[in-house]
Amino acid sequence: MRKLIASDVFAALRVVAAVEDKTDVKEIVKKIVKEAEAEAEENDDEDAEKKNDEFIKSVGVGAILKLVEMASGKKAEAKIYEFLAGPLEMQPEDVKALPIPDFIESVKTIARENDLSSFFDSVLKLKQNM
């Protein structure tokens, strides 16, 4: 598995364009961050590093799963597989064929190794400036 790179921005833009309808993706990501922050505050007995790791995982997994949810019934499913295929170093059809536990764990790993909240925030800002 690799970290997100420049070409992933374009794959993410295609996902956002495919799922963006009347829904403000940026507001959804902000809501996911707030929910993850609230959950992290509830678990204040954990050490700071573990808490931060869980927060990043929660935000990243939440964002990707929300995009998957928004894409259901739309033609964005292939775009999501294309986006995830990059960092997973797989073909989109291989991502599509992942067993559910492996898919979820892969999404968690991507979220843990990348700040997906900031990544999608930057992608959305880039899209607005285009």
JOQUI-V378695 format. One line per field, one symbol per residue. ss: DSSP state (~ for helix, > for strand, _ for the rest). psi: psi as a letter, one per 40 degrees, with the letter a starting at -180 (. if undefined). burial: 1 if it has 24 or more other ideal C-beta (glycine too) atoms within 12 Angstrom, else 0. Layout:
ss->???
psi->???
burial->???
//
This chain:
ss->_____~~~~~~~~~~~~~~_____~~~~~~~~~~~~~~~~~~_____~~~~~~~~~~~~~~~~~~~~~~~~_____~~~~~~~~~~~~___~~~~~___~~~~~~~~~~~~~~__~~~~~~~~~~~~~__
psi->iiiiidddddddddddddehbehhddddddddddddddddddfeeiidddddddddddddddddddddddeheifedddddddddcdefiidddddehidddddddddddddeigddddddddddddde.
burial->0001000110111111111100001101100110010001000000000000011111111111111101100001101111111111000000100000001001111111011110111111000000
//
